[in-house]
């Protein structure tokens, strides 16, 4: 089966990807457009949605550029931005009972032929930071009880970890005496700590819910690389009730949504009561996977009720009666509940111009691909972290890309692409520096036409900028040439992403480090991105997903003057994953020297010639010349071939095609070039099926990469067998009892 042909219509849906030269969808923006607006920019949007339960539907609207009226209606008016480009509208439809669904629509403004706005030059100085050696850490709080869930309809109970939202957390640097964090866990049961000083001793104090005294629950020593630490808080000694369960919908979904683009964080809530309404526990949110775990002090033999709320839905459930000895901390009780509700369904979304002609198209997932059975917007390119409008703006502030941020994260006086290009001396602002360029389609990543440029203006200043357009539906040369011609005509541009390796005074010991910026087709700075067509995600976390981040874990800090050093890297240019135009001047052979030179610039940003990325690039060109060796197999996998037939093929067709450029950028721990994989190494992340549902089947963490691997394996039993040999499975296993959503 040809992967390109089987993923045909997804090419337009997946309009952005992350790579060193990767594209990020134009995002953020908003404002208000009204029917009084005139001119060709006016676009009428209408969505048709249905609800199987007959609930009254509510609507919210957002756009990546221009102005839209955010009215609670199934239709509105979108005034497109000035200038060309491909722009996106979103609608969130909810049913008032916890069911939410989001839909995306794409419209090009190229045909309107309006000039892009001219903005005066802007320049900022990054704020001073008190940088030090250390790293960030993410804490994940998990119920300490045995939370084994019984499948609906009965059967053997299966372990499933329950992550704890609203746990109260305080982290104290015992070396300095400072409180470095004070707050509560999010819907995933996590908190993202600021950078922690390496070598200092830290104490975690916590409680399982608000209103309960905190106590010591863990301690650790600060390190130099980001990591996730699991914390199992011990409930208060007198809390004899241990109640857990799953609150879900009839359609398999869960109540609520976590969508920072719409500023929505909704979930069901639970509370233990006596029959007379006496409250025995605080109101506690159900986590984003639909699970909860409550501990409370209750009369040992009391009849108890569980109040369940989900937006406008409310019910009282009978808590299962205790055994002869009454409720006891060593005997957790399960109480799961299915709401008689299903999420709304989008039937159709359409946009039209003032003349009534349809504009653009609705973005829908391709049917019958593996990614549809996996979690939605929170799954892809979000495993490493999930930022917000404010944390994205704070990141840009830290690298001098905005003057400041307001409390909601709106950027004040942001720079433009022209400002950035002037700073790094791209044409026409160049001096004696040499500019290297290439034009290609990254078919194996996220299928984008990419116009890449790069330059070096000093030993400690290297910059790349790539402007991106949708790739072809298939892989025929005719289709490749067609989308190339569209891009060469400067039509349907999605966004330009800029990356620089440069210094910031006081940061990273004065050494250069990698920074990310994303710009709209009109050159304005963008804080959020939509990768894989699965919803907006904010900078810089969505970049760290592929570029690595030894100093980042979970979210960029939202206050103070945090260090912008993420510990990220550039990605190498892998022609084995590219498609090229049939125009001889734009073909692979003609651009071989340019791609070689781009790779040497990437290599120049590495600490030395022994980093994983440096070794990969050297391996590609080990035979000399400027042509990348697409058949390259690193020595460890060559040695593995002698022990396991097919190891070299597995490396070329799975690791090389879908993993290596991201993984080598993440450092030695994730370097699959130097490490021959075994099932235990990647089982949870690739195969899933474990009690740790947040980690299950989280890799590949890009939708197209996930689907390409799945289709290849489904079409080739020999490759499926190799997947099982090296990764432990040929396709992801189901989550225990309930699928995560």
NUNU-775788 format. One line per 4 residues: number of its first residue (from 1); their letters; for each residue x, y, z of C-alpha. Coordinates in steps of 0.5 Angstrom, whole numbers. Layout:
N
NUM> A> X Y Z ~ ...
END
This chain:
741
1> XXXX> 0 0 0 ~ 3 7 -2 ~ 3 11 4 ~ 2 18 0
5> XXXX> -4 15 -3 ~ -8 12 3 ~ -7 19 6 ~ -9 23 1
9> XXXX> -14 28 3 ~ -11 29 10 ~ -5 33 6 ~ -9 39 7
13> XXXX> -12 38 14 ~ -5 37 16 ~ -2 44 15 ~ 3 44 19
17> XXXX> 9 41 23 ~ 15 41 27 ~ 22 41 25 ~ 28 45 25
21> XXXX> 25 48 19 ~ 18 46 21 ~ 12 50 19 ~ 7 52 25
25> XXXX> 0 54 23 ~ -2 62 23 ~ -6 62 30 ~ -8 67 35
29> XXXX> -12 73 33 ~ -19 74 34 ~ -23 81 35 ~ -30 82 32
33> XXXX> -33 83 25 ~ -40 85 24 ~ -45 85 18 ~ -43 93 17
37> XXXX> -36 91 15 ~ -36 92 8 ~ -31 89 2 ~ -29 83 -1
41> XXXX> -26 81 6 ~ -33 79 9 ~ -34 72 10 ~ -40 69 12
45> XXXX> -39 62 16 ~ -44 57 18 ~ -44 51 22 ~ -49 45 22
49> XXXX> -49 41 28 ~ -54 36 31 ~ -55 33 38 ~ -57 26 39
53> XXXX> -60 28 46 ~ -64 34 43 ~ -60 39 48 ~ -60 46 46
57> XXXX> -53 48 43 ~ -48 53 44 ~ -43 56 40 ~ -36 60 41
61> XXXX> -32 63 35 ~ -24 64 34 ~ -20 66 28 ~ -13 66 27
65> XXXX> -13 72 23 ~ -18 78 22 ~ -24 79 26 ~ -30 75 27
69> XXXX> -36 76 32 ~ -36 71 37 ~ -43 70 38 ~ -47 65 41
73> XXXX> -50 63 34 ~ -49 57 29 ~ -47 63 24 ~ -43 69 24
77> XXXX> -39 74 20 ~ -31 73 19 ~ -27 79 16 ~ -21 76 13
81> XXXX> -14 80 14 ~ -11 84 9 ~ -6 81 5 ~ -5 74 2
85> XXXX> -5 67 6 ~ -9 61 8 ~ -13 63 15 ~ -17 59 20
89> XXXX> -23 59 23 ~ -26 55 29 ~ -32 54 32 ~ -33 50 39
93> XXXX> -40 47 40 ~ -43 45 47 ~ -49 42 49 ~ -50 45 56
97> XXXX> -49 38 59 ~ -41 37 58 ~ -41 35 51 ~ -36 39 47
101> XXXX> -34 39 40 ~ -29 43 36 ~ -29 44 28 ~ -24 48 24
105> XXXX> -25 51 17 ~ -19 54 12 ~ -20 60 7 ~ -15 63 3
109> XXXX> -15 71 2 ~ -10 70 -4 ~ -16 72 -9 ~ -18 78 -5
113> XXXX> -11 81 -7 ~ -11 86 -2 ~ -4 89 1 ~ -1 86 7
117> XXXX> -1 92 12 ~ 6 96 13 ~ 8 96 20 ~ 14 101 23
121> XXXX> 20 97 25 ~ 20 94 32 ~ 26 92 36 ~ 27 90 44
125> XXXX> 32 88 49 ~ 31 82 52 ~ 30 83 60 ~ 35 81 64
129> XXXX> 35 74 68 ~ 38 71 74 ~ 40 65 70 ~ 43 59 73
133> XXXX> 45 51 72 ~ 39 47 73 ~ 33 44 69 ~ 25 44 70
137> XXXX> 21 39 72 ~ 14 36 72 ~ 10 33 78 ~ 5 28 76
141> XXXX> 0 27 82 ~ -3 20 82 ~ -7 16 87 ~ -4 12 92
145> XXXX> -9 7 93 ~ -11 1 88 ~ -15 4 83 ~ -17 -3 79
149> XXXX> -23 -1 75 ~ -28 -7 73 ~ -30 -7 66 ~ -37 -4 64
153> XXXX> -42 -11 65 ~ -37 -14 69 ~ -31 -18 69 ~ -24 -18 72
157> XXXX> -22 -11 75 ~ -16 -8 71 ~ -11 -3 74 ~ -11 4 72
161> XXXX> -8 10 75 ~ -12 16 77 ~ -8 23 76 ~ -11 28 82
165> XXXX> -13 35 79 ~ -14 40 85 ~ -8 37 89 ~ -5 43 93
169> XXXX> 2 43 92 ~ 8 47 95 ~ 15 46 93 ~ 21 49 98
173> XXXX> 28 49 96 ~ 31 47 102 ~ 38 49 101 ~ 36 57 100
177> XXXX> 29 56 104 ~ 25 59 98 ~ 18 57 96 ~ 19 56 88
181> XXXX> 12 53 87 ~ 5 54 90 ~ -1 52 87 ~ -6 46 85
185> XXXX> -5 41 80 ~ -9 41 73 ~ -14 37 70 ~ -8 32 68
189> XXXX> -6 32 76 ~ 0 36 74 ~ 4 42 76 ~ 10 45 72
193> XXXX> 16 47 76 ~ 20 53 74 ~ 27 52 73 ~ 31 49 79
197> XXXX> 38 50 81 ~ 42 43 80 ~ 44 40 86 ~ 40 44 91
201> XXXX> 35 39 96 ~ 27 40 95 ~ 22 38 99 ~ 15 37 96
205> XXXX> 9 39 101 ~ 2 37 98 ~ -5 35 100 ~ -10 31 96
209> XXXX> -15 36 96 ~ -16 44 97 ~ -18 45 105 ~ -14 40 107
213> XXXX> -7 41 111 ~ -1 40 107 ~ 4 35 109 ~ 11 33 107
217> XXXX> 10 28 101 ~ 17 27 97 ~ 24 30 96 ~ 29 30 91
221> XXXX> 35 33 89 ~ 35 38 83 ~ 39 36 76 ~ 41 39 70
225> XXXX> 35 35 65 ~ 28 36 65 ~ 24 30 67 ~ 17 28 70
229> XXXX> 17 26 77 ~ 11 21 80 ~ 8 23 86 ~ 4 19 91
233> XXXX> 1 23 96 ~ -1 20 102 ~ -8 22 105 ~ -9 24 112
237> XXXX> -9 18 117 ~ -17 19 119 ~ -19 19 112 ~ -22 12 112
241> XXXX> -26 13 105 ~ -23 11 99 ~ -27 12 93 ~ -25 12 86
245> XXXX> -29 11 79 ~ -30 14 72 ~ -35 19 69 ~ -36 18 62
249> XXXX> -41 19 56 ~ -45 14 53 ~ -41 15 46 ~ -35 14 50
253> XXXX> -33 21 51 ~ -32 25 58 ~ -35 31 60 ~ -32 37 59
257> XXXX> -26 40 55 ~ -19 43 56 ~ -18 48 50 ~ -13 54 52
261> XXXX> -15 57 45 ~ -22 58 47 ~ -20 59 54 ~ -24 53 57
265> XXXX> -22 48 62 ~ -29 44 64 ~ -29 37 67 ~ -34 34 71
269> XXXX> -34 34 79 ~ -36 30 85 ~ -37 31 92 ~ -39 26 98
273> XXXX> -45 27 102 ~ -50 24 107 ~ -57 23 105 ~ -59 30 108
277> XXXX> -54 34 104 ~ -48 34 109 ~ -42 35 106 ~ -36 30 107
281> XXXX> -31 32 102 ~ -29 38 98 ~ -32 39 91 ~ -27 35 87
285> XXXX> -26 36 79 ~ -25 29 75 ~ -19 29 71 ~ -18 30 64
289> XXXX> -19 22 62 ~ -26 22 66 ~ -23 19 73 ~ -23 21 80
293> XXXX> -20 19 87 ~ -23 22 93 ~ -21 20 100 ~ -25 23 106
297> XXXX> -27 22 113 ~ -34 19 114 ~ -38 15 119 ~ -36 8 118
301> XXXX> -42 5 117 ~ -46 11 114 ~ -50 11 108 ~ -47 15 103
305> XXXX> -48 19 97 ~ -44 22 91 ~ -46 28 88 ~ -44 28 80
309> XXXX> -44 35 76 ~ -43 36 69 ~ -44 43 67 ~ -52 43 67
313> XXXX> -52 36 69 ~ -53 34 76 ~ -55 27 80 ~ -54 24 86
317> XXXX> -51 16 86 ~ -51 11 92 ~ -44 10 94 ~ -43 2 95
321> XXXX> -45 0 102 ~ -38 -2 106 ~ -37 -9 108 ~ -38 -11 116
325> XXXX> -32 -7 118 ~ -35 -1 115 ~ -31 4 110 ~ -23 3 111
329> XXXX> -17 6 108 ~ -15 -1 106 ~ -21 -2 102 ~ -22 2 96
333> XXXX> -29 3 93 ~ -31 4 86 ~ -37 8 83 ~ -37 9 76
337> XXXX> -42 13 72 ~ -44 13 65 ~ -48 20 63 ~ -54 19 59
341> XXXX> -51 24 54 ~ -47 24 48 ~ -43 30 45 ~ -45 34 39
345> XXXX> -44 32 32 ~ -41 37 27 ~ -45 36 20 ~ -43 41 16
349> XXXX> -39 48 16 ~ -39 52 10 ~ -36 59 9 ~ -38 64 3
353> XXXX> -36 71 0 ~ -41 77 -1 ~ -43 74 -8 ~ -45 68 -5
357> XXXX> -40 63 -7 ~ -37 58 -3 ~ -30 60 0 ~ -25 55 3
361> XXXX> -26 48 6 ~ -28 45 12 ~ -22 41 15 ~ -24 34 17
365> XXXX> -20 28 19 ~ -19 22 14 ~ -23 16 15 ~ -20 9 17
369> XXXX> -13 12 20 ~ -10 10 26 ~ -10 17 29 ~ -18 17 29
373> XXXX> -18 12 35 ~ -13 16 39 ~ -14 22 43 ~ -15 28 40
377> XXXX> -12 35 40 ~ -9 34 47 ~ -5 28 44 ~ -1 30 38
381> XXXX> 5 35 39 ~ 3 36 46 ~ 7 30 50 ~ 13 34 52
385> XXXX> 9 40 55 ~ 2 45 54 ~ 3 52 54 ~ -2 58 55
389> XXXX> -3 65 51 ~ 1 68 57 ~ 6 63 57 ~ 7 63 50
393> XXXX> 8 71 50 ~ 12 70 56 ~ 17 66 52 ~ 17 71 47
397> XXXX> 18 77 52 ~ 24 73 54 ~ 28 73 47 ~ 26 80 46
401> XXXX> 20 79 41 ~ 15 83 44 ~ 15 89 49 ~ 11 86 54
405> XXXX> 5 82 56 ~ -2 83 59 ~ -5 79 64 ~ -9 75 59
409> XXXX> -3 74 55 ~ -4 79 49 ~ 3 81 46 ~ 5 88 47
413> XXXX> 9 91 41 ~ 11 85 38 ~ 16 84 32 ~ 15 82 25
417> XXXX> 18 77 20 ~ 21 83 17 ~ 24 86 24 ~ 27 79 25
421> XXXX> 30 78 18 ~ 33 85 18 ~ 36 83 25 ~ 39 77 22
425> XXXX> 41 80 15 ~ 37 76 10 ~ 36 79 4 ~ 35 85 2
429> XXXX> 38 86 9 ~ 44 82 8 ~ 51 84 8 ~ 57 80 6
433> XXXX> 54 74 9 ~ 52 68 5 ~ 45 66 4 ~ 43 58 3
437> XXXX> 36 56 0 ~ 32 50 -2 ~ 25 48 -4 ~ 22 41 -3
441> XXXX> 16 38 0 ~ 17 34 7 ~ 13 28 5 ~ 14 24 11
445> XXXX> 13 29 17 ~ 7 33 15 ~ 7 34 8 ~ 9 41 7
449> XXXX> 12 45 1 ~ 18 48 5 ~ 22 54 2 ~ 28 54 7
453> XXXX> 33 60 8 ~ 39 60 12 ~ 45 64 14 ~ 51 65 19
457> XXXX> 53 72 21 ~ 57 71 26 ~ 60 64 30 ~ 55 65 35
461> XXXX> 49 67 30 ~ 46 62 25 ~ 39 63 23 ~ 34 59 19
465> XXXX> 27 61 16 ~ 22 57 12 ~ 15 59 9 ~ 10 54 8
469> XXXX> 5 52 4 ~ 0 45 4 ~ 3 39 0 ~ 0 35 -5
473> XXXX> -6 30 -4 ~ -2 24 -7 ~ 6 23 -9 ~ 5 23 -16
477> XXXX> 10 28 -20 ~ 4 32 -23 ~ 1 33 -16 ~ 8 35 -13
481> XXXX> 9 40 -19 ~ 2 43 -18 ~ 3 45 -11 ~ 10 47 -12
485> XXXX> 8 52 -17 ~ 2 54 -13 ~ 8 56 -7 ~ 12 59 -12
489> XXXX> 7 64 -14 ~ 7 66 -7 ~ 0 63 -6 ~ -4 59 0
493> XXXX> 2 61 5 ~ 1 58 12 ~ 6 61 16 ~ 13 62 16
497> XXXX> 17 59 22 ~ 24 62 24 ~ 29 59 29 ~ 36 62 31
501> XXXX> 42 60 35 ~ 44 66 38 ~ 46 69 45 ~ 42 73 50
505> XXXX> 46 76 55 ~ 46 73 62 ~ 43 66 59 ~ 46 60 58
509> XXXX> 53 62 61 ~ 53 67 55 ~ 53 61 50 ~ 48 61 44
513> XXXX> 42 57 44 ~ 36 55 40 ~ 30 60 40 ~ 23 59 36
517> XXXX> 19 64 33 ~ 13 64 28 ~ 10 69 23 ~ 3 69 20
521> XXXX> 3 70 12 ~ 3 78 13 ~ 9 78 17 ~ 6 79 24
525> XXXX> 8 75 30 ~ 4 69 32 ~ 4 65 39 ~ 0 59 38
529> XXXX> 0 54 32 ~ -4 48 30 ~ 0 42 28 ~ -4 36 25
533> XXXX> -10 39 24 ~ -12 37 31 ~ -13 44 35 ~ -8 50 37
537> XXXX> -3 49 41 ~ 2 55 44 ~ 9 56 44 ~ 14 54 45
541> XXXX> 12 47 48 ~ 9 45 41 ~ 16 46 38 ~ 20 42 44
545> XXXX> 15 36 42 ~ 20 35 36 ~ 26 39 38 ~ 27 37 45
549> XXXX> 28 41 51 ~ 33 39 57 ~ 31 45 60 ~ 23 45 59
553> XXXX> 18 41 62 ~ 11 42 61 ~ 10 50 61 ~ 14 56 60
557> XXXX> 13 60 67 ~ 8 65 67 ~ 11 70 71 ~ 18 73 73
561> XXXX> 24 74 68 ~ 25 66 67 ~ 31 64 62 ~ 29 63 55
565> XXXX> 34 57 55 ~ 30 51 53 ~ 36 46 51 ~ 33 45 44
569> XXXX> 36 44 38 ~ 36 44 30 ~ 33 38 26 ~ 38 35 21
573> XXXX> 35 36 13 ~ 34 29 11 ~ 33 28 4 ~ 30 21 4
577> XXXX> 24 24 7 ~ 23 29 1 ~ 20 30 -5 ~ 22 35 -11
581> XXXX> 20 39 -17 ~ 21 36 -24 ~ 24 42 -25 ~ 32 41 -26
585> XXXX> 33 47 -22 ~ 29 45 -16 ~ 31 38 -17 ~ 34 34 -11
589> XXXX> 41 33 -15 ~ 41 41 -17 ~ 40 42 -9 ~ 44 37 -6
593> XXXX> 50 42 -5 ~ 45 47 -1 ~ 42 41 3 ~ 49 39 5
597> XXXX> 50 46 7 ~ 44 47 11 ~ 46 41 14 ~ 53 44 16
601> XXXX> 50 50 19 ~ 46 45 23 ~ 52 41 25 ~ 55 48 27
605> XXXX> 50 49 32 ~ 52 43 36 ~ 56 43 42 ~ 61 38 39
609> XXXX> 62 33 33 ~ 60 27 38 ~ 53 29 39 ~ 47 25 36
613> XXXX> 45 30 31 ~ 53 31 29 ~ 54 24 28 ~ 48 23 24
617> XXXX> 50 28 19 ~ 57 26 19 ~ 54 19 17 ~ 50 21 12
621> XXXX> 56 24 8 ~ 61 19 11 ~ 63 17 3 ~ 65 25 2
625> XXXX> 61 29 -3 ~ 55 33 -2 ~ 50 28 -4 ~ 46 25 3
629> XXXX> 47 17 3 ~ 39 15 4 ~ 41 8 5 ~ 45 10 11
633> XXXX> 45 5 17 ~ 49 7 24 ~ 54 2 26 ~ 49 -1 32
637> XXXX> 44 -3 27 ~ 49 -6 22 ~ 51 -10 28 ~ 44 -12 30
641> XXXX> 43 -14 23 ~ 48 -20 25 ~ 44 -22 30 ~ 37 -21 28
645> XXXX> 35 -21 20 ~ 31 -15 18 ~ 34 -10 24 ~ 37 -5 18
649> XXXX> 31 -5 14 ~ 27 -3 21 ~ 32 2 22 ~ 31 5 15
653> XXXX> 23 4 14 ~ 21 6 21 ~ 27 9 25 ~ 30 13 19
657> XXXX> 23 15 16 ~ 19 17 22 ~ 23 18 28 ~ 31 19 28
661> XXXX> 31 27 26 ~ 27 29 32 ~ 30 24 37 ~ 37 25 36
665> XXXX> 35 33 37 ~ 33 31 44 ~ 40 28 46 ~ 43 22 48
669> XXXX> 37 19 52 ~ 33 19 46 ~ 38 17 41 ~ 35 11 37
673> XXXX> 41 12 32 ~ 46 9 38 ~ 41 5 41 ~ 38 -1 38
677> XXXX> 31 -2 41 ~ 28 -7 45 ~ 21 -8 47 ~ 22 -6 54
681> XXXX> 25 1 52 ~ 19 4 49 ~ 13 -1 50 ~ 9 4 54
685> XXXX> 10 10 49 ~ 9 6 43 ~ 5 0 45 ~ 1 3 51
689> XXXX> -4 -2 54 ~ -1 0 61 ~ -4 3 68 ~ 0 9 66
693> XXXX> -6 12 61 ~ -2 19 60 ~ 4 16 57 ~ 0 10 53
697> XXXX> 1 10 46 ~ 4 17 46 ~ 9 16 40 ~ 10 18 35
701> XXXX> 7 24 37 ~ 6 27 30 ~ -1 25 27 ~ 2 24 20
705> XXXX> 8 20 23 ~ 3 16 27 ~ -1 14 21 ~ 5 13 16
709> XXXX> 8 8 21 ~ 1 4 22 ~ -1 4 14 ~ 6 1 13
713> XXXX> 6 -4 18 ~ -1 -6 16 ~ 1 -7 9 ~ 7 -11 10
717> XXXX> 7 -17 15 ~ 15 -18 15 ~ 15 -10 18 ~ 10 -12 23
721> XXXX> 14 -17 26 ~ 20 -13 26 ~ 16 -8 30 ~ 14 -13 35
725> XXXX> 21 -15 35 ~ 24 -8 37 ~ 18 -4 40 ~ 14 -10 43
729> XXXX> 8 -9 38 ~ 5 -8 31 ~ 0 -3 33 ~ -2 0 40
733> XXXX> -6 -4 45 ~ -13 -1 48 ~ -12 3 55 ~ -15 -1 61
737> XXXX> -22 -1 61 ~ -24 6 58 ~ -20 9 52 ~ -17 16 54
741> X> -20 22 51
END
